[in-house]
Amino acid sequence: MSQMSSYRKLILALLTCFFIGGGDGSKSAERLYDKLITNYSALYRPVEKDTDKVVVYLGMDLSQLVDIDEQNEMMVTSVWLKQQWRDHKLVWDPQEYEGIEWMKFEIDQIWYPDLVLYNTAEGSYAVELISRATVRYDGVVKWNPPAIFRSSCNIDIEHFPFDVQLCYMKFGAWTHDGSVMELLPIDGQVGRKDYRENGEWEIQDNPAKRYEEKYACCQDIFIDIKFFFVLKRNPLFYVITLVIPCILIAFLTLSVFFISSDAQEKITLSISVLLALIVFLLLIPSIVPPTSKTIPLIVKYLLFTMGTVAVSIVSTVFTINLHFRTSLSHQMPRWLRRIFLEVLPKFLLIERPQVIEERKEKHHRKQMQKEDQIGVRKVLATMDEDATVGIRSNFNKELLKNTDSAPRNALLGADLRDQHMFGHTAALDGGACNREKPPAPHGSIAGDELVSAQYDIVGMLRESYLRGQMEEEWTYVGLVIDRLLLYLFSISVFVGTVYICILPPSLWQDDVHNQIPKETVHAVPNGTVVSGTS
C-alpha cells in the first residue's frame, strides 16, 4: 500500500509541475487576448482615418468541382475562400508576450469584410461556417473558411457534347463600396494544389480578375472579383453512348437501297431506323437544358439523319411502285427509256443481265463459226476438186432443207427481237391475235383450222413475250434508281457526318478565353499593401 501511495504522489507532482510550468504561457496569451479585445468593436472598419481604405485581398483554393448541372444551369464547387486584410487595432509586440506572434480569434469577434457571392443560384450568399481567423503581431488577419457554393452559370449547348463552358464566381462587398474598401486578388489564378479531378469536366484555366461596376441602385462604384472557370467536357461517354450509335444508324439507312424491291422488309427497315432516331431524340432533353436560344450539335445531326431517313422512305415507296408496274397499267416514255436504260447505267457501272447473256451468246456463236470454218477448210484441202464440188452441192441442198423445216419458234424469236429492238409495240396496242393472218393454203378444213390455231398460239406467245419484256424494263428502272439513290445518300451522309465532326471549335481552336472581359485597372493606395500575401 505504501508503494502504491508513493506512485500516486509522484504522478500528482509531475502533473502539478506540468500545469504550473505551462501556466505562464497561458497567462501571456490570456493577457494579450484581453488587451486586444477590450474596447474592440467589430462594427467599425479597421482604419486609422475615415478617409483611408481597407485593402482586402481575396483568393480561392479549389477543392472539388462537384457538379455542373446543365438542367438548372448551376455550378457546384467546394472551395477555401482565402481572405486577408490588416487591422491596426490588432497589433502587439511579441517580446512583451513571451514571443507570441500569432493569435486565434473567432471571426465574429473581430471585423471582417462582408463578401458575398453575387451570382448565387440558391439562398446561400456568404460563408456559413463561423471558423477562426489567424492574426499576426503586425495586424495581418488571415481567414480561410471552407464553403460549398452553388453559382449560376450560363450553359452554352450549341456544340454539345464537344462543348467548352465559361463559368465564373463573382465575389464582392455587399455594403462597402469602392471608396471605403479596396478589393484585390491574391493571385492571378485559382489555387488547385489539393484539387480532386472531375470525371466529366476538365478545367483548362482559372483566372481571377478584378472589376469595377456601378449599379442602378447606387451612385457609388462597387468592386468585385470574378474567378473564372474554363471547363472543357470530356466527351468519351457521350461519344460511345450517343454519337457513335447515331452515326451507325445514319449509315444503316444506306442498307435500304441494297434490299430488293420484292422483299417486304425494305419499308420495314426504313421505318425501324426512323423509330430508333426518334428514341435517341427523346433522350436529349434529359441531358441538356431546355432552351430555345440554340440547337445542340447532336440534335442537328439527329435531325439531319431523320430527314435523310424520311427521304429514303419516300424514295423506297417510289422504287417499289416502279418495280411492280406492268404494261397493262403504264407505258414507258421514250425519254425515260433513254435515261434509265441507256445513259445512267453506264455512269452507275451497272449492266442488264440480258445484255450480258446476249453478249456471251454472240461471242460463243462467233467462236463456233470460226471453228466450223477452220474444220471445213481442212477437210476440203484433203480432197480433190471433183469431190469438193460434190460436197459443196450437197451441203447447200442440206442447208436449204434445214431452213425450210426450221422450227417456227426460232424464227418467231428472231422476229420478236427485231421488233423489240426497234421499239415496235403494235402487238400490245392492237393485240397480237388481231394481226392479219396469211392466206391459208387450199386443202382440208382440218388443215385450215390447224394453221389458224398455230397463228393464234404464235400471237399469244408474242404478246406474252412483250409484256414480260416491259415488266423487266420497269424492274430495271427501279434498280437503276436504287443504285443512284445509294450513291447520293452515301455522299450526303458522309459529308454531313464529317461536317458535324469538324464543326465544334474546341476540336481545332480555343476561343473561350477571348470571352473573358479585361479586368479594370486598379491602383493600390500608398502604404496599404499587406505584407505576406502569398
C-alpha positions in Angstrom: 0.0 0.0 0.0 2.8 2.4 0.9 4.4 1.7 -2.5 1.2 2.5 -4.4 0.7 5.7 -2.4 4.2 6.8 -3.3 3.5 6.3 -7.1 0.3 8.4 -6.8 2.2 11.2 -5.1 4.8 11.1 -7.8 2.3 11.3 -10.6 0.4 14.1 -8.9 3.7 16.0 -8.5 4.5 15.7 -12.2 1.1 16.9 -13.3 1.3 19.8 -10.9 4.7 20.8 -12.3 3.3 20.5 -15.9 0.4 22.8 -15.3 2.4 25.2 -13.3 5.1 25.3 -16.0 2.6 26.0 -18.7 0.7 28.5 -16.7 3.0 31.4 -17.7 2.4 30.8 -21.4 -1.4 30.6 -20.9 -1.4 33.7 -18.8 0.5 35.6 -21.5 -1.9 34.6 -24.2 -4.8 35.4 -22.0 -3.4 38.8 -21.1 -2.8 39.5 -24.8 -6.3 38.4 -25.7 -7.8 40.7 -23.1 -5.7 43.6 -24.3 -6.7 43.2 -27.9 -10.4 42.5 -27.3 -11.0 45.1 -24.6 -12.7 48.1 -26.1 -12.6 46.5 -29.6 -15.7 46.9 -31.8 -16.4 44.7 -34.8 -18.7 47.3 -36.3 -16.1 49.7 -37.4 -13.6 49.5 -40.2 -10.0 48.9 -39.1 -8.6 52.2 -40.4 -6.8 55.0 -38.6 -8.6 57.7 -40.6 -12.1 57.8 -42.0 -10.7 58.6 -45.5 -8.5 55.6 -45.6 -9.5 52.4 -47.4 -9.4 48.9 -46.1 -7.4 46.8 -48.5 -8.8 43.3 -48.6 -7.0 40.6 -50.6 -9.2 37.8 -51.9 -8.2 34.4 -53.2 -9.6 30.9 -53.7 -8.3 27.4 -53.5 -10.4 24.9 -55.3 -11.0 21.6 -53.6 -13.5 19.9 -55.9 -15.7 20.7 -58.8 -18.7 18.9 -57.5 -21.1 19.2 -60.4 -22.2 21.1 -63.5 -26.0 21.0 -63.6 -26.9 21.6 -67.2 -30.6 21.4 -66.5 -30.6 24.1 -63.8 -27.6 25.9 -65.2 -25.7 25.8 -62.0 -22.1 25.1 -60.9 -21.4 23.4 -57.5 -17.9 23.9 -56.1 -16.1 23.1 -52.9 -13.5 25.8 -52.1 -11.5 27.6 -49.5 -12.2 31.3 -49.7 -8.9 33.0 -48.7 -9.3 36.5 -47.2 -6.6 38.8 -46.0 -6.5 42.3 -44.6 -4.7 44.4 -42.0 -6.3 45.5 -38.7 -4.2 48.2 -37.0 -6.1 47.6 -33.7 -4.7 44.0 -33.5 -1.0 44.9 -33.3 1.3 43.9 -30.4 5.0 43.4 -29.6 5.9 39.7 -29.4 8.7 40.4 -26.9 6.2 41.7 -24.3 4.2 38.5 -24.5 6.9 35.8 -24.5 7.4 35.7 -28.2 3.8 35.1 -29.2 3.4 36.0 -32.9 0.1 34.5 -33.8 -3.3 34.5 -32.2 -6.6 32.8 -33.0 -9.9 34.7 -32.8 -13.4 33.8 -33.5 -14.3 35.6 -36.7 -17.4 37.1 -35.3 -15.3 38.8 -32.5 -13.4 41.0 -35.0 -14.2 43.0 -38.1 -14.2 41.1 -41.4 -15.4 42.0 -44.9 -19.0 41.3 -45.8 -18.1 39.4 -49.0 -20.9 37.6 -50.7 -21.4 35.5 -53.9 -23.3 37.8 -56.2 -24.3 35.1 -58.8 -25.5 32.5 -56.3 -28.1 30.0 -57.6 -29.5 29.2 -54.2 -30.1 31.0 -50.9 -26.6 30.9 -49.5 -24.8 34.1 -50.4 -21.8 34.0 -47.9 -19.7 31.6 -45.9 -21.9 29.9 -43.3 -19.2 28.3 -41.2 -18.1 30.5 -38.4 -14.4 29.5 -38.1 -11.4 31.1 -36.5 -9.1 33.7 -38.1 -5.4 33.9 -37.6 -4.0 37.3 -36.5 -0.3 38.1 -36.8 1.5 40.5 -34.5 1.7 43.2 -37.2 -2.1 43.2 -37.6 -2.4 41.0 -40.7 -5.5 38.9 -40.5 -5.9 35.7 -42.5 -9.2 33.9 -42.7 -9.6 30.8 -44.9 -13.1 29.3 -44.3 -14.2 26.3 -46.3 -17.5 26.6 -48.2 -19.7 24.9 -50.9 -21.1 27.4 -53.3 -23.8 27.0 -55.9 -23.3 29.6 -58.5 -25.3 30.2 -61.6 -23.7 29.5 -65.0 -25.0 30.1 -68.5 -24.6 26.8 -70.3 -24.0 27.1 -74.0 -25.1 23.8 -75.6 -24.5 24.7 -79.2 -21.6 22.2 -79.6 -22.8 19.6 -77.1 -21.1 17.1 -76.4 -17.9 18.8 -77.7 -18.6 22.0 -75.8 -16.5 24.3 -73.6 -18.2 26.2 -70.9 -17.2 29.5 -69.3 -18.5 29.9 -65.7 -17.4 32.3 -63.0 -18.0 33.1 -59.3 -18.4 36.8 -58.6 -17.5 38.0 -55.1 -17.8 41.5 -53.7 -18.7 43.5 -50.6 -22.4 44.0 -50.0 -22.3 47.3 -48.0 -18.8 48.6 -48.6 -18.3 50.4 -51.9 -15.0 51.2 -53.6 -14.5 54.4 -51.7 -14.1 52.7 -48.3 -12.8 49.2 -49.3 -10.3 48.1 -51.9 -10.6 44.5 -53.1 -7.7 42.9 -54.8 -6.9 39.3 -55.9 -4.2 37.5 -54.0 -3.1 35.5 -57.1 -4.0 35.7 -60.7 -5.2 32.1 -60.7 -7.4 29.9 -58.6 -5.2 27.5 -56.5 -5.6 23.8 -57.4 -2.9 22.2 -55.3 -5.4 19.9 -53.5 -7.9 19.7 -56.3 -9.7 16.4 -57.0 -10.3 15.8 -60.7 -13.8 15.7 -62.1 -14.7 12.8 -64.3 -16.7 14.8 -66.9 -15.1 18.2 -66.9 -11.6 19.3 -67.4 -10.5 22.7 -66.0 -8.4 24.4 -68.7 -7.9 27.7 -66.9 -8.8 29.5 -63.7 -8.0 33.2 -64.0 -9.0 35.7 -61.3 -10.0 39.2 -62.5 -10.9 42.5 -60.7 -13.8 44.7 -62.0 -15.5 47.9 -61.0 -19.2 48.2 -61.6 -21.8 50.8 -61.0 -25.3 49.5 -60.2 -28.6 51.3 -60.9 -29.5 51.3 -57.2 -26.5 53.3 -56.0 -24.2 56.2 -57.1 -21.0 54.6 -55.8 -18.8 52.2 -57.6 -18.5 48.7 -56.2 -15.5 46.4 -56.7 -15.8 42.7 -57.3 -13.5 39.8 -58.2 -14.5 37.1 -60.6 -13.0 33.7 -60.5 -13.4 32.2 -64.0 -13.7 28.5 -64.8 -12.9 27.5 -68.4 -14.4 24.0 -68.5 -14.0 21.5 -71.3 -16.3 18.5 -71.4 -14.7 15.0 -71.7 -17.0 13.6 -74.5 -15.9 10.0 -74.3 -19.1 8.8 -72.5 -21.4 10.7 -74.9 -19.4 9.6 -78.0 -19.8 5.9 -77.0 -23.4 6.1 -75.9 -24.8 8.8 -78.2 -22.6 9.9 -81.1 -21.4 6.5 -82.4 -24.9 4.9 -82.4 -26.3 7.9 -84.3 -23.6 7.7 -86.9 -24.2 3.9 -87.3 -27.9 4.5 -87.6 -27.3 7.1 -90.3 -25.1 4.7 -92.3 -27.7 1.9 -91.7 -30.0 3.9 -93.9 -27.9 3.1 -96.9 -28.6 -0.6 -96.5 -32.2 0.0 -97.5 -31.1 0.5 -101.1 -29.3 -2.9 -101.2 -32.6 -4.8 -100.4 -34.6 -5.9 -103.4 -37.9 -4.3 -104.0 -39.6 -7.7 -103.9 -38.8 -8.0 -100.2 -41.3 -6.5 -97.8 -38.5 -5.7 -95.3 -37.4 -2.7 -97.4 -40.0 -0.4 -95.9 -39.9 -2.1 -92.5 -36.2 -1.4 -92.2 -36.6 2.3 -93.1 -39.4 2.8 -90.5 -37.3 0.9 -87.9 -34.4 3.3 -88.4 -36.7 6.3 -88.1 -38.1 5.0 -84.8 -34.6 4.4 -83.5 -33.7 8.0 -84.2 -36.8 9.3 -82.5 -35.9 7.3 -79.4 -32.4 9.0 -79.4 -34.0 12.4 -79.9 -36.2 11.8 -76.8 -33.0 11.3 -74.7 -31.5 14.7 -75.5 -33.9 16.8 -73.3 -32.9 14.8 -70.2 -29.3 15.6 -70.8 -29.1 19.2 -72.0 -31.1 22.2 -70.6 -34.3 23.0 -72.4 -33.6 26.2 -74.2 -34.8 27.9 -77.4 -31.7 30.0 -78.0 -29.7 27.4 -79.9 -29.8 23.8 -81.1 -27.3 21.3 -79.8 -24.9 19.9 -82.3 -26.0 16.3 -81.7 -29.6 17.4 -82.2 -28.7 18.9 -85.6 -27.1 15.6 -86.6 -30.1 13.7 -85.5 -32.5 16.0 -87.4 -30.2 15.7 -90.5 -30.3 11.9 -90.2 -34.0 11.9 -89.6 -34.6 13.9 -92.7 -32.3 11.5 -94.7 -34.3 8.5 -93.5 -37.6 10.2 -94.3 -36.4 11.0 -97.8 -35.2 7.3 -98.1 -38.7 6.1 -97.1 -40.4 8.2 -99.8 -37.8 7.1 -102.4 -38.3 3.5 -101.4 -42.0 3.7 -101.9 -41.4 5.2 -105.4 -38.9 2.5 -106.4 -41.3 -0.2 -105.2 -44.0 1.4 -107.3 -41.8 1.3 -110.4 -40.8 -2.3 -109.7 -44.4 -3.6 -109.8 -45.5 -1.7 -112.9 -46.9 -3.6 -115.8 -47.6 -2.9 -119.5 -51.3 -3.0 -118.8 -51.2 0.0 -116.4 -48.2 2.1 -117.6 -46.5 2.8 -120.8 -42.8 3.7 -120.6 -42.0 7.1 -122.2 -39.2 7.3 -124.7 -37.1 9.8 -122.6 -37.4 7.5 -119.5 -36.2 4.6 -121.5 -33.3 6.7 -122.9 -32.2 8.0 -119.5 -32.6 5.0 -117.2 -32.0 2.1 -119.7 -29.2 3.6 -121.8 -27.5 6.6 -120.2 -27.5 6.2 -116.4 -26.4 2.5 -116.3 -23.1 3.4 -117.9 -22.3 6.1 -115.3 -23.5 3.9 -112.4 -21.4 0.9 -113.6 -24.3 -1.5 -113.8 -25.5 -3.6 -116.8 -28.6 -5.6 -117.6 -28.3 -9.4 -117.2 -30.0 -9.9 -120.6 -27.4 -7.7 -122.3 -24.6 -9.7 -120.7 -26.1 -13.0 -121.8 -26.6 -11.8 -125.3 -23.0 -10.6 -125.4 -21.8 -14.0 -124.2 -24.0 -15.9 -126.7 -22.8 -13.7 -129.6 -19.2 -14.3 -128.6 -19.8 -18.0 -128.4 -21.5 -18.0 -131.8 -18.6 -16.3 -133.4 -16.2 -18.8 -131.9 -18.3 -21.7 -133.2 -18.4 -20.2 -136.7 -14.6 -19.8 -136.7 -14.1 -23.3 -135.6 -16.6 -24.7 -138.2 -14.9 -22.7 -141.0 -11.5 -23.9 -140.0 -12.7 -27.6 -139.9 -14.4 -27.3 -143.3 -11.3 -25.8 -144.9 -9.1 -28.6 -143.5 -11.5 -31.3 -145.0 -11.7 -29.6 -148.4 -8.0 -29.2 -148.6 -7.6 -33.1 -148.4 -10.0 -33.8 -151.2 -9.7 -33.4 -154.9 -11.6 -30.8 -156.8 -14.4 -33.0 -158.0 -15.2 -34.3 -154.5 -15.1 -30.8 -153.2 -17.7 -29.7 -155.8 -20.0 -32.6 -154.8 -19.7 -31.9 -151.1 -20.4 -28.2 -151.6 -23.5 -29.0 -153.7 -24.8 -31.5 -151.1 -24.1 -29.0 -148.2 -26.1 -26.2 -149.9 -29.1 -28.6 -150.5 -29.0 -29.7 -146.9 -28.8 -26.1 -145.7 -31.9 -25.2 -147.8 -33.7 -28.3 -146.5 -33.0 -27.4 -142.8 -34.0 -23.8 -143.4 -37.4 -24.9 -144.7 -38.0 -27.2 -141.8 -36.7 -25.0 -139.0 -38.9 -24.5 -136.0 -41.2 -21.6 -136.1 -40.3 -20.7 -132.6 -36.7 -19.8 -133.6 -37.9 -17.6 -136.5 -40.5 -16.1 -134.2 -37.9 -15.3 -131.5 -35.8 -13.5 -134.1 -38.8 -11.6 -135.4 -39.7 -10.6 -131.8 -36.1 -9.5 -131.1 -36.1 -7.4 -134.2 -39.3 -5.7 -133.4 -38.4 -5.1 -129.8 -35.0 -3.6 -130.8 -36.7 -1.1 -133.0 -39.3 -0.2 -130.3 -42.3 -1.7 -132.1 -45.2 -2.2 -129.7 -48.0 -2.7 -132.0 -48.7 -6.1 -130.6 -49.7 -4.6 -127.2 -51.8 -1.8 -128.8 -53.8 -3.8 -131.2 -53.3 -7.3 -129.9 -51.2 -9.9 -131.5 -54.2 -12.1 -132.1 -55.8 -9.5 -134.4 -52.9 -9.4 -136.8 -53.7 -10.2 -140.4 -53.2 -13.8 -141.0 -51.7 -15.0 -144.2 -54.0 -16.8 -146.5 -54.4 -20.4 -145.6 -53.3 -22.9 -148.2 -56.0 -24.8 -150.1 -56.7 -28.1 -148.5 -58.9 -29.8 -146.0 -60.9 -28.0 -143.3 -58.9 -29.6 -140.5 -55.7 -28.4 -142.1 -57.0 -24.8 -142.3 -58.1 -24.9 -138.6 -54.8 -26.3 -137.6 -52.9 -23.5 -139.3 -55.2 -20.9 -137.8 -54.7 -22.3 -134.3 -51.0 -22.2 -134.9 -51.1 -18.5 -135.7 -53.2 -17.8 -132.6 -50.7 -19.5 -130.4 -47.9 -17.5 -132.0 -49.8 -14.3 -131.4 -50.4 -15.1 -127.7 -46.7 -16.0 -127.3 -45.7 -12.8 -128.9 -47.9 -10.7 -126.6 -46.7 -12.6 -123.5 -43.1 -12.1 -124.5 -43.6 -8.3 -125.0 -45.4 -8.0 -121.7 -42.6 -9.8 -119.9 -40.0 -7.5 -121.6 -41.9 -4.4 -120.5 -42.1 -5.6 -116.9 -38.4 -6.4 -116.9 -37.7 -2.9 -118.1 -39.7 -1.3 -115.3 -37.9 -3.6 -112.8 -34.6 -2.5 -114.2 -35.6 1.2 -114.0 -36.3 0.7 -110.2 -32.9 -1.0 -109.8 -31.1 1.9 -111.5 -32.9 4.4 -109.3 -32.0 2.4 -106.2 -28.3 2.4 -107.2 -28.5 6.2 -107.9 -30.0 6.9 -104.5 -27.4 4.7 -102.9 -24.6 6.9 -104.3 -26.4 10.2 -103.5 -27.3 9.1 -99.9 -23.8 7.8 -99.3 -22.2 11.1 -100.3 -24.7 13.2 -98.3 -24.4 11.0 -95.1 -20.6 11.1 -95.3 -20.3 14.8 -96.0 -22.9 15.6 -93.2 -21.1 13.4 -90.7 -17.7 14.9 -91.5 -19.1 18.4 -91.3 -20.7 17.8 -87.9 -17.5 16.3 -86.6 -15.3 19.2 -87.6 -17.8 21.9 -86.6 -17.0 22.1 -82.9 -14.3 24.9 -82.3 -13.0 23.0 -79.3 -11.5 20.4 -81.6 -9.2 22.7 -83.5 -9.1 26.1 -81.7 -9.8 27.7 -78.3 -11.8 30.9 -78.4 -13.3 30.7 -75.0 -10.5 32.8 -73.4 -11.5 35.6 -75.7 -14.9 35.8 -74.0 -13.3 36.7 -70.6 -13.6 40.5 -70.2 -10.5 42.5 -69.4 -10.1 43.4 -65.8 -10.3 47.0 -64.5 -7.0 48.7 -64.0 -6.5 49.5 -60.3 -4.1 51.4 -58.2 -3.4 50.5 -54.6 -3.1 53.4 -52.2 0.3 54.0 -50.8 1.1 52.4 -47.5 -1.8 49.9 -47.7 -0.1 46.9 -49.1 -0.5 43.9 -46.9 2.8 42.1 -46.2 2.9 38.3 -46.5 0.0 37.9 -49.0 1.5 34.8 -50.6 
